Amino acid sequence: FVHAFTGFVNLLSQRDDEVFHAAKKSVMEAVDPEGLLLFDMIPALGPLLDIDGKSATHYVKGVISQSQLKTVFCKFVLAICSPKEPLVLCIDDLQWADPASLGLFQSLAIMENCQGLVLVATCRDNEVSESNPVAEMLCSL
């Protein structure tokens, strides 16, 4: 997720100022005041969240914060995608994803009222048994 959304911010920053500021406004309205949770995970989001690296001192810890992170991450994704400006998120080798990343992926996959998001994931079936967390997560969808 870090690499994908760092690339997203880089691409967005190359678009005209009006597009960037519209996205920033949408993101700020969706995630404020919890934007620091996203910044802790993806520092490149700083310009969209109006956060400079020096002022961010919040860290995500514990089960409650993981739940909060999933919620705010879904709000963020809803804010940046639409049928007019879709977001395609490709995750390669899902079988290597850590539990937190699988949880984020699952949260995005089951998100309601999300138009303009396409999730693509690949995994090597010879490396994923039925009891593997990836298989269990995919079966739950």
C-alpha positions as CSV (number, residue, x, y, z in Angstrom):
1,F,0.0,0.0,0.0
2,V,2.8,2.4,0.8
3,H,4.4,2.1,-2.6
4,A,1.1,2.4,-4.4
5,F,-0.1,5.5,-2.6
6,T,3.3,7.1,-2.7
7,G,3.1,6.8,-6.5
8,F,-0.5,8.1,-6.4
9,V,0.6,11.3,-4.6
10,N,3.5,11.7,-7.0
11,L,1.2,11.4,-10.0
12,L,-1.4,13.7,-8.4
13,S,1.2,16.4,-7.7
14,Q,2.1,16.5,-11.4
15,R,-1.5,17.4,-12.4
16,D,-2.7,21.0,-12.4
17,D,-3.1,22.8,-9.1
18,E,-6.9,22.8,-9.4
19,V,-7.0,19.0,-9.5
20,F,-4.5,18.6,-6.7
21,H,-6.3,21.1,-4.4
22,A,-9.7,19.5,-5.1
23,A,-8.3,16.1,-4.1
24,K,-6.7,17.6,-1.1
25,K,-10.0,19.2,0.0
26,S,-11.9,16.0,-0.5
27,V,-9.3,14.0,1.5
28,M,-9.2,16.6,4.3
29,E,-12.9,16.6,4.6
30,A,-13.0,12.8,4.7
31,V,-10.2,12.0,7.2
32,D,-9.7,15.1,9.4
33,P,-8.8,14.9,12.2
34,E,-7.5,11.3,11.8
35,G,-5.2,12.0,9.0
36,L,-2.1,11.4,11.2
37,L,-3.0,7.7,11.2
38,L,-2.6,7.7,7.4
39,F,0.5,9.8,7.6
40,D,2.1,7.3,10.0
41,M,1.4,4.5,7.5
42,I,2.2,6.4,4.3
43,P,4.3,9.5,4.9
44,A,4.1,10.6,1.2
45,L,0.4,11.5,1.9
46,G,1.7,14.6,3.9
47,P,0.9,17.1,1.1
48,L,-2.7,15.8,0.8
49,L,-3.2,15.8,4.5
50,D,-1.5,19.2,5.1
51,I,1.1,17.6,7.3
52,D,4.8,18.2,7.3
53,G,7.0,15.5,8.6
54,K,8.1,17.6,11.5
55,S,4.7,18.0,13.1
56,A,3.6,14.4,13.0
57,T,4.2,12.6,16.3
58,H,1.2,10.3,16.3
59,Y,1.8,6.5,16.0
60,V,-0.6,3.7,15.4
61,K,-0.5,1.1,18.1
62,G,-2.8,-1.6,19.3
63,V,-6.0,-3.3,18.1
64,I,-8.2,-0.3,18.5
65,S,-5.8,1.8,16.4
66,Q,-5.8,-0.9,13.7
67,S,-9.5,-0.7,13.5
68,Q,-9.4,3.1,13.4
69,L,-6.7,2.9,10.6
70,K,-9.0,0.6,8.5
71,T,-11.8,3.1,8.9
72,V,-9.8,6.2,8.0
73,F,-8.1,4.4,5.2
74,C,-11.4,3.5,3.6
75,K,-12.6,7.1,4.1
76,F,-9.4,8.2,2.3
77,V,-9.9,5.8,-0.6
78,L,-13.6,6.9,-1.0
79,A,-12.4,10.5,-1.1
80,I,-9.9,9.9,-4.0
81,C,-11.9,7.7,-6.3
82,S,-15.1,8.1,-8.3
83,P,-16.5,6.8,-11.6
84,K,-15.0,9.9,-13.3
85,E,-11.6,9.4,-11.6
86,P,-11.3,5.7,-10.9
87,L,-8.6,4.1,-8.8
88,V,-7.2,0.7,-9.8
89,L,-5.2,-0.8,-6.9
90,C,-3.1,-3.8,-7.9
91,I,-1.5,-6.0,-5.2
92,D,0.9,-8.6,-6.5
93,D,1.9,-11.7,-4.5
94,L,-0.9,-11.3,-2.0
95,Q,0.3,-14.5,-0.3
96,W,3.2,-12.5,1.1
97,A,1.1,-9.8,2.7
98,D,1.3,-9.3,6.4
99,P,-1.9,-9.6,8.5
100,A,-2.4,-5.8,8.7
101,S,-2.2,-5.4,4.9
102,L,-4.6,-8.3,4.4
103,G,-7.0,-6.5,6.8
104,L,-6.8,-3.3,4.8
105,F,-7.3,-5.2,1.6
106,Q,-10.4,-6.9,3.0
107,S,-11.8,-3.6,4.3
108,L,-11.5,-2.1,0.8
109,A,-13.0,-5.2,-0.8
110,I,-16.1,-5.1,1.4
111,M,-16.6,-1.3,1.5
112,E,-20.1,-0.3,0.5
113,N,-21.0,2.6,-1.7
114,C,-17.6,2.8,-3.3
115,Q,-17.8,3.6,-7.0
116,G,-14.7,4.0,-9.0
117,L,-12.4,1.5,-7.1
118,V,-11.1,-1.7,-8.7
119,L,-9.1,-4.1,-6.6
120,V,-6.8,-6.5,-8.4
121,A,-4.8,-9.1,-6.4
122,T,-2.6,-11.9,-7.5
123,C,-1.3,-14.8,-5.5
124,R,0.5,-18.0,-6.3
125,D,-2.0,-20.8,-5.7
126,N,0.8,-23.3,-5.1
127,E,1.9,-21.2,-2.1
128,V,-1.6,-20.8,-0.6
129,S,-3.2,-23.6,1.3
130,E,-6.8,-23.6,2.4
131,S,-5.7,-22.6,5.9
132,N,-3.5,-19.7,4.7
133,P,-4.8,-16.3,5.9
134,V,-5.1,-15.2,2.2
135,A,-7.3,-18.1,1.3
136,E,-9.4,-17.5,4.4
137,M,-9.7,-13.8,3.7
138,L,-10.7,-14.4,0.0
139,C,-13.3,-17.0,1.1
140,S,-14.8,-14.5,3.5
141,L,-15.5,-12.1,0.7
